[in-house]
Amino acid sequence: MYTGAGIIKIYAGSTGRPFAQKMCAYLGTQLGDAETIKFSEGNIFVRINESIRDKDVYIVQPIGRAPNDEFVELLFWIDAFKRASANSVTIIVPYFSYAKGDKKDEPRVSIRARVCADCIEATGADRIITMDLHAPQVQGFFKIPVDHLYAKSLLCEYIRRQGIVDDNLVVVSPDAGSAKRAREYATELGCPVAIGDKMRYGHDENAKVLEIIGEVQGRNCLVIDDFSISGGTLVDIACGLKEKGANKIYAALSHNVLSAKGIQRIEESPLEFLVSTDTLECPDAGLSKKLRFISAAPMFAQAVKIVHDRAPMSTMFEQRVNKRLLEMSFMEQQSLL
C-alpha cells in the first residue's frame, strides 16, 4: 500500500473508471467517490461526493471513442475540483485523441490540439499525464507540466516473452511519419527496420500503402504504430509484407481505438496477433482472438506516486522501478485476456 506524502485521491470520469481502478489496485488506495450523469438530451453533469479541500487530486479520463463528450466532461471535472478548493488538479489522459490535430497543414483549418490545450489550462488544470501522443510536439502547446509516458518498454517486453525476437525479426513502420518510433523499437529489440510508403488522399480513416522500403523477404515482421481506428493501414501493410515474401507478421499499438469493423478486419488479416495497451476500453475485443492487451495502469500509477511525492520523473526509468512495473503489468495482463 502506498504511504507517501498523504493519501492519493484518484477519481475517474465516465470512460476512466476501469483504468483508474487498476491504478488504485497498484497503489493500494480507494477510488474517489464521484459520479457522472448524462441526461437524455446529451447534457453532462459531474459531481464529487466527498470533500477534497486542500487535496492534490488526480482525474482519469481517456479521450478517444467519443472524444467530444469525453473532452467536455474532463473540463467539467477540472472546474468542479477547482471550485471544491482542491490544492491541485492533475489530469490523467491515457489516450489523447486530439493530439492528431497538431498543425495547420492546409488552409482554413483548426489546430485542434492547441485549442484543447488552451481549454484545459483556462479551466484550471495544474498538470497532465499522458502516453504516446500522436504528435509529441503537442507537449509544447501546454504551459503547465506535461508528463509524457511511453508504451515501448511494455510492448517490447511482451514481444520478448513471446519468443519471437531473433535475427530473423524486422520492425516495420507503416509510414515515414512513424519511422522514428519504429527505429526506437528496433534499437530496443536489436532488429533492423523497414518502412511502408503510405498515402492518405482524404480526411477519412483509409490510407493506401504503396511500397515497402527494406528487406522483408523470408523474415518475421513486427508492425509498430501508435493507434489504429479502422485497421486499414495495419491490414494493408500486412498484406503488402506477405506479397514481399514476409513470413509471420505481428503488430503492436500504443492505443487500441479499433472499431468493431476494424477488429473484424484484423481477424481476417494475415496478422498473427495484435498487442496493445489498455489505455482505452475495447468493448468489441471479443470479436477477434488475435487481440491481446498489456496494462499501462501500473506505469500511470507509478507516475502519480512520483508526482505526489514531488520526486523527479526520471526515477520512473530506474532499472529496479522499471522491472517492477513490467512485472505488475504482466500480472494485470492475466485479467485482460
DRENDO-1510 file (C-alpha; in Angstrom, 1 decimal, always signed):
<recs>
REC; n; res; u; v; w
REC; 1; MET; +0.0; +0.0; +0.0 .
REC; 2; TYR; +1.2; +3.5; -0.8 .
REC; 3; THR; +2.2; +5.5; +2.3 .
REC; 4; GLY; +3.9; +8.6; +0.8 .
REC; 5; ALA; +3.1; +12.3; +1.2 .
REC; 6; GLY; -0.6; +12.0; +2.1 .
REC; 7; ILE; -3.4; +9.9; +0.7 .
REC; 8; ILE; -3.6; +9.9; -3.1 .
REC; 9; LYS; -7.0; +10.9; -4.3 .
REC; 10; ILE; -7.8; +9.3; -7.7 .
REC; 11; TYR; -11.1; +10.0; -9.4 .
REC; 12; ALA; -12.5; +8.7; -12.7 .
REC; 13; GLY; -14.5; +10.2; -15.4 .
REC; 14; SER; -17.1; +8.1; -17.2 .
REC; 15; THR; -14.6; +6.5; -19.5 .
REC; 16; GLY; -11.7; +6.2; -17.0 .
REC; 17; ARG; -13.2; +4.1; -14.3 .
REC; 18; PRO; -11.7; +0.6; -15.3 .
REC; 19; PHE; -8.3; +2.1; -15.8 .
REC; 20; ALA; -8.4; +4.2; -12.6 .
REC; 21; GLN; -9.4; +1.1; -10.6 .
REC; 22; LYS; -6.3; -0.7; -11.8 .
REC; 23; MET; -4.2; +2.3; -10.8 .
REC; 24; CYS; -5.8; +2.2; -7.4 .
REC; 25; ALA; -5.1; -1.5; -7.0 .
REC; 26; TYR; -1.4; -0.8; -7.8 .
REC; 27; LEU; -1.3; +2.0; -5.2 .
REC; 28; GLY; -3.4; +0.2; -2.6 .
REC; 29; THR; -5.9; +3.1; -2.3 .
REC; 30; GLN; -9.6; +3.5; -3.0 .
REC; 31; LEU; -11.1; +5.2; -6.0 .
REC; 32; GLY; -12.6; +8.6; -5.0 .
REC; 33; ASP; -16.4; +9.0; -4.7 .
REC; 34; ALA; -17.7; +10.9; -7.7 .
REC; 35; GLU; -20.2; +10.4; -10.4 .
REC; 36; THR; -21.1; +11.4; -14.0 .
REC; 37; ILE; -24.7; +11.8; -15.2 .
REC; 38; LYS; -25.6; +12.2; -18.8 .
REC; 39; PHE; -29.1; +13.4; -19.4 .
REC; 40; SER; -31.3; +12.3; -22.3 .
REC; 41; GLU; -30.6; +15.3; -24.5 .
REC; 42; GLY; -26.8; +14.8; -24.0 .
REC; 43; ASN; -26.1; +17.3; -21.2 .
REC; 44; ILE; -23.3; +16.1; -18.9 .
REC; 45; PHE; -23.3; +16.6; -15.1 .
REC; 46; VAL; -20.4; +15.7; -12.8 .
REC; 47; ARG; -20.4; +15.7; -9.0 .
REC; 48; ILE; -17.8; +15.0; -6.3 .
REC; 49; ASN; -19.4; +13.2; -3.3 .
REC; 50; GLU; -16.7; +13.9; -0.7 .
REC; 51; SER; -14.6; +16.8; +0.5 .
REC; 52; ILE; -11.4; +17.4; -1.4 .
REC; 53; ARG; -10.5; +20.8; +0.1 .
REC; 54; ASP; -6.7; +21.4; +0.0 .
REC; 55; LYS; -6.1; +17.9; -1.5 .
REC; 56; ASP; -4.0; +17.1; -4.6 .
REC; 57; VAL; -6.4; +15.2; -6.8 .
REC; 58; TYR; -6.0; +13.1; -10.0 .
REC; 59; ILE; -8.8; +12.6; -12.5 .
REC; 60; VAL; -8.6; +9.8; -15.1 .
REC; 61; GLN; -10.3; +10.3; -18.4 .
REC; 62; PRO; -9.2; +8.8; -21.7 .
REC; 63; ILE; -10.3; +10.9; -24.7 .
REC; 64; GLY; -10.8; +8.5; -27.6 .
REC; 65; ARG; -14.0; +6.7; -28.6 .
REC; 66; ALA; -16.4; +9.7; -28.0 .
REC; 67; PRO; -13.8; +12.5; -27.9 .
REC; 68; ASN; -16.1; +15.5; -27.9 .
REC; 69; ASP; -18.2; +14.3; -24.9 .
REC; 70; GLU; -15.2; +12.9; -23.1 .
REC; 71; PHE; -13.2; +16.2; -23.5 .
REC; 72; VAL; -16.1; +18.4; -22.3 .
REC; 73; GLU; -16.7; +16.1; -19.4 .
REC; 74; LEU; -13.0; +16.4; -18.5 .
REC; 75; LEU; -13.3; +20.2; -18.5 .
REC; 76; PHE; -16.3; +20.0; -16.1 .
REC; 77; TRP; -14.3; +17.7; -13.8 .
REC; 78; ILE; -11.4; +20.2; -13.6 .
REC; 79; ASP; -13.8; +23.0; -12.9 .
REC; 80; ALA; -15.6; +21.0; -10.2 .
REC; 81; PHE; -12.4; +20.2; -8.4 .
REC; 82; LYS; -11.1; +23.8; -8.5 .
REC; 83; ARG; -14.5; +25.1; -7.2 .
REC; 84; ALA; -14.3; +22.5; -4.4 .
REC; 85; SER; -11.0; +24.0; -3.3 .
REC; 86; ALA; -8.6; +21.3; -4.4 .
REC; 87; ASN; -5.0; +22.2; -3.9 .
REC; 88; SER; -4.0; +20.9; -7.3 .
REC; 89; VAL; -5.7; +19.0; -10.2 .
REC; 90; THR; -3.7; +16.6; -12.3 .
REC; 91; ILE; -5.5; +15.2; -15.3 .
REC; 92; ILE; -4.6; +11.7; -16.4 .
REC; 93; VAL; -5.4; +11.2; -20.1 .
REC; 94; PRO; -4.0; +7.8; -21.1 .
REC; 95; TYR; -5.1; +8.4; -24.7 .
REC; 96; PHE; -5.5; +12.0; -26.1 .
REC; 97; SER; -7.2; +11.7; -29.4 .
REC; 98; TYR; -7.0; +15.3; -30.4 .
REC; 99; ALA; -3.2; +15.1; -30.4 .
REC; 100; LYS; -3.6; +14.2; -34.1 .
REC; 101; GLY; -4.6; +17.9; -34.8 .
REC; 102; ASP; -1.1; +19.3; -34.2 .
REC; 103; LYS; -0.6; +21.6; -37.2 .
REC; 104; LYS; -2.2; +23.8; -39.8 .
REC; 105; ASP; -1.3; +21.7; -42.9 .
REC; 106; GLU; -3.9; +23.2; -45.2 .
REC; 107; PRO; -5.8; +26.5; -45.5 .
REC; 108; ARG; -8.6; +27.4; -43.1 .
REC; 109; VAL; -8.3; +24.5; -40.6 .
REC; 110; SER; -8.1; +24.5; -36.8 .
REC; 111; ILE; -5.1; +23.3; -34.8 .
REC; 112; ARG; -7.3; +21.2; -32.6 .
REC; 113; ALA; -4.7; +20.1; -30.1 .
REC; 114; ARG; -3.8; +23.7; -29.3 .
REC; 115; VAL; -7.5; +24.6; -28.8 .
REC; 116; CYS; -7.8; +21.6; -26.3 .
REC; 117; ALA; -4.6; +22.7; -24.5 .
REC; 118; ASP; -5.9; +26.2; -24.1 .
REC; 119; CYS; -9.2; +25.0; -22.8 .
REC; 120; ILE; -7.6; +22.6; -20.2 .
REC; 121; GLU; -5.3; +25.4; -19.0 .
REC; 122; ALA; -8.2; +28.0; -18.8 .
REC; 123; THR; -10.3; +25.6; -16.8 .
REC; 124; GLY; -7.5; +25.3; -14.2 .
REC; 125; ALA; -5.7; +22.0; -14.6 .
REC; 126; ASP; -2.2; +22.1; -13.0 .
REC; 127; ARG; -0.6; +19.1; -14.7 .
REC; 128; ILE; -1.3; +16.4; -17.3 .
REC; 129; ILE; +0.0; +12.8; -17.6 .
REC; 130; THR; -0.5; +11.1; -20.9 .
REC; 131; MET; +1.1; +8.4; -23.1 .
REC; 132; ASP; +2.4; +8.2; -26.6 .
REC; 133; LEU; +1.0; +11.4; -28.1 .
REC; 134; HIS; +0.5; +11.0; -31.9 .
REC; 135; ALA; +2.5; +14.2; -32.2 .
REC; 136; PRO; +5.0; +14.7; -29.3 .
REC; 137; GLN; +5.3; +18.4; -30.0 .
REC; 138; VAL; +1.8; +18.8; -28.6 .
REC; 139; GLN; +3.6; +18.9; -25.2 .
REC; 140; GLY; +4.7; +22.4; -26.2 .
REC; 141; PHE; +1.1; +23.6; -26.6 .
REC; 142; PHE; +0.8; +23.5; -22.8 .
REC; 143; LYS; +2.2; +25.9; -20.3 .
REC; 144; ILE; +1.5; +23.5; -17.5 .
REC; 145; PRO; +3.8; +20.5; -16.9 .
REC; 146; VAL; +3.2; +17.5; -19.2 .
REC; 147; ASP; +4.5; +14.1; -18.2 .
REC; 148; HIS; +4.7; +12.0; -21.4 .
REC; 149; LEU; +4.9; +8.3; -20.8 .
REC; 150; TYR; +5.9; +5.7; -23.4 .
REC; 151; ALA; +4.4; +2.2; -24.1 .
REC; 152; LYS; +7.6; +1.0; -25.7 .
REC; 153; SER; +9.0; -0.9; -22.6 .
REC; 154; LEU; +5.7; -2.7; -22.1 .
REC; 155; LEU; +5.2; -3.7; -25.7 .
REC; 156; CYS; +8.8; -4.7; -26.2 .
REC; 157; GLU; +8.8; -6.9; -23.1 .
REC; 158; TYR; +5.6; -8.5; -24.3 .
REC; 159; ILE; +7.2; -9.3; -27.7 .
REC; 160; ARG; +10.3; -10.7; -26.0 .
REC; 161; ARG; +8.1; -13.0; -23.8 .
REC; 162; GLN; +6.5; -14.4; -27.0 .
REC; 163; GLY; +9.9; -15.7; -28.0 .
REC; 164; ILE; +9.8; -14.1; -31.5 .
REC; 165; VAL; +12.8; -11.8; -31.0 .
REC; 166; ASP; +15.7; -13.2; -33.1 .
REC; 167; ASP; +18.0; -12.5; -36.0 .
REC; 168; ASN; +15.0; -13.0; -38.4 .
REC; 169; LEU; +12.8; -10.3; -36.9 .
REC; 170; VAL; +12.4; -6.9; -38.6 .
REC; 171; VAL; +10.5; -3.9; -37.2 .
REC; 172; VAL; +8.2; -2.3; -39.7 .
REC; 173; SER; +6.9; +1.3; -39.7 .
REC; 174; PRO; +3.6; +1.7; -41.7 .
REC; 175; ASP; +4.7; +5.1; -42.9 .
REC; 176; ALA; +7.5; +7.6; -42.9 .
REC; 177; GLY; +5.9; +9.5; -40.0 .
REC; 178; SER; +6.2; +6.6; -37.7 .
REC; 179; ALA; +9.8; +5.8; -38.8 .
REC; 180; LYS; +11.4; +7.3; -35.7 .
REC; 181; ARG; +9.1; +5.3; -33.4 .
REC; 182; ALA; +9.9; +2.1; -35.3 .
REC; 183; ARG; +13.7; +2.9; -35.0 .
REC; 184; GLU; +13.3; +3.2; -31.2 .
REC; 185; TYR; +11.6; -0.2; -31.0 .
REC; 186; ALA; +14.2; -1.7; -33.4 .
REC; 187; THR; +17.0; -0.4; -31.2 .
REC; 188; GLU; +15.3; -1.8; -28.1 .
REC; 189; LEU; +14.8; -5.2; -29.7 .
REC; 190; GLY; +18.1; -5.3; -31.7 .
REC; 191; CYS; +16.4; -5.6; -35.1 .
REC; 192; PRO; +16.6; -3.9; -38.5 .
REC; 193; VAL; +13.8; -1.5; -39.8 .
REC; 194; ALA; +11.6; -1.5; -42.8 .
REC; 195; ILE; +9.3; +1.4; -43.8 .
REC; 196; GLY; +5.9; +1.4; -45.6 .
REC; 197; ASP; +5.2; +4.2; -48.1 .
REC; 198; LYS; +1.6; +5.2; -47.1 .
REC; 199; MET; -0.5; +7.8; -48.9 .
REC; 200; ARG; -3.7; +9.3; -47.4 .
REC; 201; TYR; -5.9; +11.0; -50.0 .
REC; 202; GLY; -8.7; +12.5; -47.8 .
REC; 203; HIS; -9.8; +13.2; -44.2 .
REC; 204; ASP; -11.0; +9.6; -43.6 .
REC; 205; GLU; -9.7; +6.5; -41.9 .
REC; 206; ASN; -8.4; +5.0; -45.2 .
REC; 207; ALA; -4.8; +5.1; -46.4 .
REC; 208; LYS; -3.1; +3.1; -49.1 .
REC; 209; VAL; +0.3; +1.5; -48.6 .
REC; 210; LEU; +2.1; +2.0; -51.9 .
REC; 211; GLU; +5.5; +0.4; -51.3 .
REC; 212; ILE; +7.7; -1.2; -48.6 .
REC; 213; ILE; +11.3; +0.0; -48.2 .
REC; 214; GLY; +13.6; -2.5; -46.7 .
REC; 215; GLU; +14.4; -6.3; -46.8 .
REC; 216; VAL; +11.4; -8.4; -45.5 .
REC; 217; GLN; +11.5; -11.5; -47.7 .
REC; 218; GLY; +11.6; -14.6; -45.6 .
REC; 219; ARG; +11.6; -12.6; -42.3 .
REC; 220; ASN; +9.2; -12.2; -39.5 .
REC; 221; CYS; +7.8; -8.7; -39.2 .
REC; 222; LEU; +6.6; -6.6; -36.3 .
REC; 223; VAL; +4.5; -3.6; -37.4 .
REC; 224; ILE; +4.6; -0.7; -34.9 .
REC; 225; ASP; +2.1; +2.2; -34.8 .
REC; 226; ASP; +0.7; +4.5; -32.1 .
REC; 227; PHE; -3.0; +3.7; -32.8 .
REC; 228; SER; -5.5; +2.3; -35.3 .
REC; 229; ILE; -9.2; +3.0; -35.8 .
REC; 230; SER; -10.3; +1.2; -38.9 .
REC; 231; GLY; -7.4; -1.3; -39.0 .
REC; 232; GLY; -7.0; -0.5; -42.7 .
REC; 233; THR; -3.3; +0.6; -42.6 .
REC; 234; LEU; -2.3; -2.5; -40.5 .
REC; 235; VAL; -4.1; -4.9; -42.8 .
REC; 236; ASP; -2.7; -3.2; -45.9 .
REC; 237; ILE; +0.9; -3.3; -44.6 .
REC; 238; ALA; +0.4; -6.9; -43.5 .
REC; 239; CYS; -0.8; -7.8; -47.0 .
REC; 240; GLY; +2.0; -5.9; -48.6 .
REC; 241; LEU; +4.6; -7.6; -46.4 .
REC; 242; LYS; +3.1; -11.0; -47.4 .
REC; 243; GLU; +3.4; -10.0; -51.1 .
REC; 244; LYS; +7.0; -9.2; -50.5 .
REC; 245; GLY; +7.6; -12.7; -49.1 .
REC; 246; ALA; +7.5; -12.0; -45.4 .
REC; 247; ASN; +7.0; -14.9; -43.1 .
REC; 248; LYS; +4.9; -14.3; -39.9 .
REC; 249; ILE; +3.6; -10.8; -39.2 .
REC; 250; TYR; +2.8; -9.3; -35.8 .
REC; 251; ALA; +1.6; -5.8; -34.8 .
REC; 252; ALA; +1.9; -3.6; -31.7 .
REC; 253; LEU; -0.1; -0.5; -30.9 .
REC; 254; SER; +0.3; +2.0; -28.1 .
REC; 255; HIS; -3.5; +2.6; -28.1 .
REC; 256; ASN; -6.3; +0.3; -29.4 .
REC; 257; VAL; -9.0; +2.5; -30.9 .
REC; 258; LEU; -10.3; -0.2; -33.2 .
REC; 259; SER; -14.0; -0.2; -34.1 .
REC; 260; ALA; -15.9; -3.5; -34.4 .
REC; 261; LYS; -15.4; -3.4; -38.2 .
REC; 262; GLY; -11.7; -2.8; -37.7 .
REC; 263; ILE; -11.4; -5.7; -35.3 .
REC; 264; GLN; -13.1; -7.9; -37.9 .
REC; 265; ARG; -10.5; -6.8; -40.5 .
REC; 266; ILE; -7.7; -7.8; -38.1 .
REC; 267; GLU; -9.3; -11.2; -37.5 .
REC; 268; GLU; -9.4; -11.8; -41.3 .
REC; 269; SER; -5.9; -10.4; -41.9 .
REC; 270; PRO; -2.5; -12.2; -42.2 .
REC; 271; LEU; -1.5; -10.8; -38.7 .
REC; 272; GLU; -0.7; -13.5; -36.2 .
REC; 273; PHE; -1.7; -11.2; -33.3 .
REC; 274; LEU; -2.1; -7.5; -32.4 .
REC; 275; VAL; -0.9; -6.4; -28.9 .
REC; 276; SER; -1.7; -3.0; -27.4 .
REC; 277; THR; -2.0; -1.3; -24.0 .
REC; 278; ASP; -5.3; -0.9; -22.2 .
REC; 279; THR; -5.4; +2.9; -22.3 .
REC; 280; LEU; -8.8; +2.7; -23.9 .
REC; 281; GLU; -11.6; +0.1; -23.2 .
REC; 282; CYS; -12.1; -2.1; -26.2 .
REC; 283; PRO; -15.8; -3.3; -26.0 .
REC; 284; ASP; -15.6; -5.4; -29.1 .
REC; 285; ALA; -12.4; -7.2; -28.3 .
REC; 286; GLY; -14.2; -10.5; -28.2 .
REC; 287; LEU; -14.7; -10.4; -32.0 .
REC; 288; SER; -11.1; -11.5; -32.6 .
REC; 289; LYS; -8.8; -14.0; -30.9 .
REC; 290; LYS; -5.9; -12.1; -32.3 .
REC; 291; LEU; -6.2; -9.1; -29.9 .
REC; 292; ARG; -4.0; -9.0; -26.9 .
REC; 293; PHE; -3.6; -6.4; -24.1 .
REC; 294; ILE; -0.9; -5.4; -21.7 .
REC; 295; SER; -1.9; -3.0; -18.9 .
REC; 296; ALA; -0.3; +0.5; -18.7 .
REC; 297; ALA; -2.2; +1.3; -15.4 .
REC; 298; PRO; +0.8; +0.4; -13.2 .
REC; 299; MET; +3.0; +2.8; -15.2 .
REC; 300; PHE; +0.5; +5.6; -14.8 .
REC; 301; ALA; +0.1; +4.8; -11.1 .
REC; 302; GLN; +3.8; +5.0; -10.5 .
REC; 303; ALA; +3.9; +8.3; -12.3 .
REC; 304; VAL; +1.2; +9.6; -10.0 .
REC; 305; LYS; +3.2; +8.4; -7.0 .
REC; 306; ILE; +6.2; +10.2; -8.2 .
REC; 307; VAL; +4.3; +13.5; -8.9 .
REC; 308; HIS; +2.6; +13.2; -5.5 .
REC; 309; ASP; +5.9; +12.7; -3.7 .
REC; 310; ARG; +7.4; +15.7; -5.6 .
REC; 311; ALA; +10.1; +13.4; -6.9 .
REC; 312; PRO; +11.8; +13.6; -10.3 .
REC; 313; MET; +10.0; +11.7; -13.1 .
REC; 314; SER; +13.4; +10.3; -14.1 .
REC; 315; THR; +13.1; +7.8; -11.2 .
REC; 316; MET; +10.4; +6.1; -13.3 .
REC; 317; PHE; +13.2; +4.8; -15.6 .
REC; 318; GLU; +15.4; +3.4; -12.9 .
REC; 319; GLN; +16.0; -0.3; -13.5 .
REC; 320; ARG; +14.5; -1.6; -10.3 .
REC; 321; VAL; +11.4; +0.5; -10.7 .
REC; 322; ASN; +11.0; -0.3; -14.4 .
REC; 323; LYS; +11.4; -4.1; -13.7 .
REC; 324; ARG; +8.6; -3.9; -11.0 .
REC; 325; LEU; +6.3; -2.0; -13.4 .
REC; 326; LEU; +6.8; -4.6; -16.1 .
REC; 327; GLU; +6.0; -7.5; -13.7 .
REC; 328; MET; +2.9; -5.7; -12.3 .
REC; 329; SER; +1.8; -5.0; -15.9 .
REC; 330; PHE; +2.1; -8.7; -16.8 .
REC; 331; MET; +0.2; -9.7; -13.6 .
REC; 332; GLU; -2.6; -7.3; -14.6 .
REC; 333; GLN; -2.4; -8.7; -18.2 .
REC; 334; GLN; -3.8; -12.0; -16.9 .
REC; 335; SER; -7.1; -10.3; -16.1 .
REC; 336; LEU; -7.3; -8.7; -19.5 .
REC; 337; LEU; -7.0; -12.0; -21.5 .
</recs>
